[in-house]
Protein backbone atom coordinates (compact mmCIF):
# COMPACT_ATOMS: atom_id res chain seq x y z
CA UNK A 1 0.00 0.00 0.00
CA UNK A 2 2.82 2.42 0.85
CA UNK A 3 4.41 1.87 -2.57
CA UNK A 4 1.07 2.49 -4.27
CA UNK A 5 0.41 5.59 -2.17
CA UNK A 6 3.78 7.15 -3.00
CA UNK A 7 3.14 6.60 -6.71
CA UNK A 8 -0.38 7.98 -6.59
CA UNK A 9 0.05 11.01 -4.35
CA UNK A 10 0.87 13.24 -7.36
CA UNK A 11 -1.80 11.68 -9.59
CA UNK A 12 -3.82 14.32 -11.41
CA UNK A 13 -5.67 12.32 -14.04
CA UNK A 14 -5.23 9.92 -16.91
CA UNK A 15 -5.81 11.49 -20.34
CA UNK A 16 -7.05 9.40 -23.24
CA UNK A 17 -3.88 8.10 -24.94
CA UNK A 18 -3.08 9.64 -28.31
CA UNK A 19 -1.21 7.02 -30.27
CA UNK A 20 0.55 6.90 -33.59
CA UNK A 21 2.17 3.95 -35.34
CA UNK A 22 5.91 4.33 -35.47
CA UNK A 23 8.65 1.90 -36.37
CA UNK A 24 8.95 -1.85 -36.44
CA UNK A 25 10.75 -3.16 -33.34
CA UNK A 26 13.14 -6.05 -33.47
CA UNK A 27 12.65 -9.54 -32.15
CA UNK A 28 15.77 -10.91 -30.47
CA UNK A 29 18.36 -11.97 -33.03
CA UNK A 30 20.78 -14.48 -31.50
CA UNK A 31 24.38 -14.49 -32.67
CA UNK A 32 24.53 -18.24 -32.11
CA UNK A 33 22.11 -21.17 -31.84
CA UNK A 34 19.69 -20.44 -29.03
CA UNK A 35 20.45 -22.16 -25.73
CA UNK A 36 19.20 -21.59 -22.24
CA UNK A 37 22.18 -20.17 -20.42
CA UNK A 38 23.11 -17.87 -17.57
CA UNK A 39 24.79 -15.43 -19.98
CA UNK A 40 23.92 -14.86 -23.62
CA UNK A 41 24.19 -12.17 -26.27
CA UNK A 42 21.85 -10.59 -28.81
CA UNK A 43 22.23 -7.95 -31.49
CA UNK A 44 19.47 -5.75 -30.07
CA UNK A 45 18.71 -6.60 -26.43
CA UNK A 46 20.59 -5.90 -23.20
CA UNK A 47 19.24 -6.64 -19.74
CA UNK A 48 17.76 -9.49 -17.74
CA UNK A 49 15.25 -12.19 -18.65
CA UNK A 50 13.58 -14.78 -16.43
CA UNK A 51 12.74 -17.87 -18.46
CA UNK A 52 10.45 -20.42 -16.82
CA UNK A 53 10.70 -22.84 -19.75
CA UNK A 54 8.16 -23.89 -22.35
CA UNK A 55 6.84 -26.76 -20.24
CA UNK A 56 6.16 -24.62 -17.17
CA UNK A 57 2.62 -24.58 -15.77
CA UNK A 58 3.39 -21.17 -14.26
CA UNK A 59 3.40 -17.89 -16.13
CA UNK A 60 4.03 -14.24 -15.32
CA UNK A 61 1.05 -11.95 -14.81
CA UNK A 62 2.49 -8.56 -13.75
CA UNK A 63 5.80 -6.70 -13.98
CA UNK A 64 7.09 -3.28 -13.00
CA UNK A 65 10.21 -1.12 -13.10
CA UNK A 66 11.48 2.35 -12.15
CA UNK A 67 14.27 4.21 -13.94
CA UNK A 68 15.49 7.65 -14.94
CA UNK A 69 15.03 8.45 -18.63
CA UNK A 70 18.61 8.47 -19.95
CA UNK A 71 20.37 11.41 -21.54
CA UNK A 72 21.91 10.51 -24.91
CA UNK A 73 25.38 12.02 -25.00
CA UNK A 74 26.25 11.09 -28.59
CA UNK A 75 24.96 9.28 -31.68
CA UNK A 76 26.72 7.77 -34.67
CA UNK A 77 26.83 10.26 -37.52
CA UNK A 78 24.77 9.43 -40.58
CA UNK A 79 22.72 6.69 -38.94
CA UNK A 80 19.24 6.35 -37.48
CA UNK A 81 19.35 6.07 -33.69
CA UNK A 82 16.46 4.60 -31.69
CA UNK A 83 16.90 3.37 -28.11
CA UNK A 84 14.07 1.90 -26.06
CA UNK A 85 13.79 0.92 -22.40
CA UNK A 86 11.00 -1.45 -21.43
CA UNK A 87 9.49 -4.39 -19.58
CA UNK A 88 7.62 -7.18 -21.32
CA UNK A 89 6.32 -10.74 -21.43
CA UNK A 90 7.55 -13.08 -24.17
CA UNK A 91 9.64 -12.44 -27.28
CA UNK A 92 12.61 -14.44 -26.00
CA UNK A 93 14.33 -17.61 -27.14
CA UNK A 94 12.53 -17.73 -30.49
CA UNK A 95 9.09 -16.73 -29.21
CA UNK A 96 7.34 -14.22 -31.48
CA UNK A 97 4.66 -13.41 -28.89
CA UNK A 98 5.48 -10.25 -26.99
CA UNK A 99 3.63 -7.55 -25.04
CA UNK A 100 5.66 -4.63 -23.69
CA UNK A 101 5.67 -0.99 -22.60
CA UNK A 102 8.28 1.64 -21.82
CA UNK A 103 9.97 4.74 -23.21
CA UNK A 104 12.30 5.50 -26.10
CA UNK A 105 14.76 8.06 -27.41
CA UNK A 106 15.12 8.82 -31.12
CA UNK A 107 18.32 10.63 -31.94
CA UNK A 108 19.54 12.62 -28.95
CA UNK A 109 16.44 14.48 -27.84
CA UNK A 110 13.10 12.95 -28.89
CA UNK A 111 11.77 11.07 -25.86
CA UNK A 112 8.40 9.29 -25.90
CA UNK A 113 6.33 6.73 -24.02
CA UNK A 114 4.91 3.73 -25.89
CA UNK A 115 3.44 0.23 -25.78
CA UNK A 116 3.22 -2.56 -28.35
CA UNK A 117 2.30 -6.19 -28.90
CA UNK A 118 3.63 -8.79 -31.32
CA UNK A 119 2.28 -12.12 -32.49
CA UNK A 120 3.38 -15.33 -34.19
CA UNK A 121 0.38 -15.07 -36.53
CA UNK A 122 0.85 -11.55 -37.87
CA UNK A 123 -1.63 -9.97 -35.42
CA UNK A 124 0.89 -7.33 -34.48
CA UNK A 125 0.73 -3.65 -33.53
CA UNK A 126 4.14 -2.04 -33.49
CA UNK A 127 5.38 0.73 -31.21
CA UNK A 128 2.40 2.91 -30.30
CA UNK A 129 3.53 6.29 -29.07
CA UNK A 130 1.50 7.78 -26.20
CA UNK A 131 1.68 11.42 -27.19
CA UNK A 132 -0.42 12.57 -24.24
CA UNK A 133 2.42 11.69 -21.83
CA UNK A 134 5.47 13.94 -22.38
CA UNK A 135 8.87 12.49 -21.44
CA UNK A 136 12.21 14.27 -21.13
CA UNK A 137 15.74 13.16 -20.30
CA UNK A 138 16.18 12.99 -16.54
CA UNK A 139 12.51 12.26 -15.79
CA UNK A 140 11.67 9.59 -13.22
CA UNK A 141 9.69 6.88 -15.01
CA UNK A 142 7.55 4.06 -13.59
CA UNK A 143 6.21 1.33 -15.90
CA UNK A 144 3.70 -1.40 -15.00
CA UNK A 145 2.20 -4.08 -17.23
CA UNK A 146 -0.15 -6.98 -16.66
CA UNK A 147 -1.88 -9.64 -18.73
CA UNK A 148 -5.18 -11.22 -17.74
CA UNK A 149 -4.88 -14.47 -19.66
CA UNK A 150 -8.41 -15.61 -18.84
CA UNK A 151 -9.87 -12.29 -20.06
CA UNK A 152 -7.47 -11.65 -22.96
CA UNK A 153 -6.55 -8.22 -21.60
CA UNK A 154 -3.16 -6.51 -21.70
CA UNK A 155 -2.79 -3.49 -19.41
CA UNK A 156 -0.09 -0.86 -19.49
CA UNK A 157 0.52 2.00 -17.05
CA UNK A 158 3.35 4.51 -17.48
CA UNK A 159 3.89 7.31 -14.97
CA UNK A 160 6.21 10.28 -15.23
CA UNK A 161 6.81 10.86 -11.54
CA UNK A 162 8.73 14.06 -12.29
CA UNK A 163 5.71 15.75 -13.87
CA UNK A 164 3.01 13.86 -11.97
CA UNK A 165 1.38 12.75 -15.23
CA UNK A 166 0.54 9.22 -16.32
CA UNK A 167 -1.12 7.22 -19.06
CA UNK A 168 -2.75 3.82 -18.98
CA UNK A 169 -4.97 1.56 -21.00
CA UNK A 170 -6.40 -1.90 -21.54
CA UNK A 171 -5.91 -3.61 -24.91
CA UNK A 172 -8.12 -6.53 -25.90
CA UNK A 173 -5.84 -9.27 -27.26
CA UNK A 174 -5.92 -12.98 -27.99
CA UNK A 175 -3.75 -14.63 -25.33
CA UNK A 176 -3.14 -17.58 -27.61
CA UNK A 177 -1.64 -15.31 -30.26
CA UNK A 178 0.11 -12.57 -28.31
CA UNK A 179 0.89 -13.73 -24.78
CA UNK A 180 3.88 -15.80 -23.76
CA UNK A 181 4.08 -15.47 -20.00
CA UNK A 182 6.91 -17.98 -19.62
CA UNK A 183 9.38 -15.10 -19.79
CA UNK A 184 9.56 -11.61 -18.30
CA UNK A 185 12.16 -9.03 -19.33
CA UNK A 186 13.80 -5.77 -18.28
CA UNK A 187 15.57 -4.50 -21.38
CA UNK A 188 17.49 -1.68 -23.04
CA UNK A 189 17.15 -2.13 -26.80
CA UNK A 190 18.21 -0.71 -30.13
CA UNK A 191 15.13 -1.04 -32.32
CA UNK A 192 14.67 -1.92 -35.95
CA UNK A 193 13.79 0.89 -38.34
CA UNK A 194 12.48 -0.12 -41.77
CA UNK A 195 13.66 -3.66 -41.17
CA UNK A 196 17.23 -2.79 -40.14
CA UNK A 197 18.75 -2.40 -36.72
CA UNK A 198 19.20 1.22 -35.68
CA UNK A 199 22.42 2.38 -34.09
CA UNK A 200 22.56 2.59 -30.30
CA UNK A 201 22.71 6.08 -28.84
CA UNK A 202 25.25 6.47 -26.06
CA UNK A 203 22.99 6.40 -23.00
CA UNK A 204 25.82 5.90 -20.52
CA UNK A 205 24.15 3.97 -17.70
CA UNK A 206 20.51 3.25 -16.94
CA UNK A 207 19.71 1.93 -13.47
CA UNK A 208 16.52 -0.11 -13.41
CA UNK A 209 15.08 -0.32 -9.90
CA UNK A 210 12.01 -1.99 -8.43
CA UNK A 211 12.37 -4.80 -10.98
CA UNK A 212 9.60 -7.12 -9.85
CA UNK A 213 7.08 -9.59 -11.25
CA UNK A 214 4.23 -11.81 -10.11
CA UNK A 215 3.25 -15.33 -11.15
CA UNK A 216 -0.20 -16.80 -11.74
CA UNK A 217 0.37 -19.01 -8.70
CA UNK A 218 0.63 -16.01 -6.34
CA UNK A 219 0.07 -12.25 -6.21
CA UNK A 220 3.30 -11.83 -4.25
CA UNK A 221 5.77 -9.47 -5.92
CA UNK A 222 9.10 -11.22 -6.50
CA UNK A 223 12.37 -9.34 -6.95
CA UNK A 224 14.24 -9.98 -10.19
CA UNK A 225 17.12 -11.58 -8.32
CA UNK A 226 14.77 -14.18 -6.85
CA UNK A 227 13.27 -15.28 -10.18
CA UNK A 228 14.13 -18.63 -11.72
CA UNK A 229 15.86 -19.23 -15.05
CA UNK A 230 17.55 -15.85 -14.97
CA UNK A 231 19.47 -14.88 -18.12
CA UNK A 232 21.96 -12.02 -18.36
CA UNK A 233 21.81 -10.57 -21.89
CA UNK A 234 24.59 -8.53 -23.50
CA UNK A 235 24.01 -6.52 -26.69
CA UNK A 236 26.71 -6.99 -29.31
CA UNK A 237 27.60 -5.49 -32.69
CA UNK A 238 28.11 -7.36 -35.95
CA UNK A 239 31.76 -7.98 -35.15
CA UNK A 240 30.93 -9.34 -31.70
CA UNK A 241 31.94 -6.16 -29.88
CA UNK A 242 29.98 -5.28 -26.76
CA UNK A 243 27.49 -2.40 -27.21
CA UNK A 244 25.63 -2.65 -23.90
CA UNK A 245 26.01 -4.97 -20.93
CA UNK A 246 23.98 -5.40 -17.72
Steps between C-alpha positions, in 0.01 A plus 500: 500500500782742585659445158166562330434810710837656417436445129148638512543803724582723199233344277298764318315300237544260213442657157376291210817370330580654163687238304676488168662205325874538487774257410530125493680369810739211487451151632812363668759394244742249653860499383515125556258207527258573781576328830375557849798642682593730785668744259413557136527769235266658246538764232224720642424415864688570823365426846352215700249230409333241722416191297271245664525258207246395240368213711432714807146504640577841651501828313563865581202729551644839606831686477629842598812716490627847595779686321622844400454580131858502368676794341654410163847651491587407141371319191676349201511749215294417194295226664152466646511472879211353700544377858217353705472402866221263597349206685313221326370144489623266226709564189797300628672183386320488165156600628325751273232581759582816690315770695703792635501864609761763578669810361733576211746756369536576129820681418622699799190686611166347395367312803163322496293244688358200313353150511478221243408137445633240258365167383610179330200526266547852366252658745752764594484868595841661504624777728202718591613838623297649787518864401290615795784412741805725445840355594834678531853389583544483876133427575416233757302229321286218642366227269249227590350232277265210557327234293170342599530175308147386582354832378740564210592843636839671490537802729770763492561786744783751457554780751732797474560558869692820425198669342230311690337389174416147391334300226337160508278274298357154446549329163279208401728226364492129427717335766561205272650727235675774695578384853799293602520533876783249538747788483518849649760758397664826605677627190692782334466455124606642167192467281454412137412781261369399157618146560857587603652539842545862604822616659514521879515849646754539778274493806783450748333307782136428576420368847181296506356479851193333647536219245223268613248253360215278614402148396155353441557279804526800736444876513823542696747736333833325442827688455687436176788340687265240647350390167586165346673440167669838508692597185749786476485645147778704339442701181770453238589650162551313174865438580417364845601818682304588812251788455314475831538268797297457821 
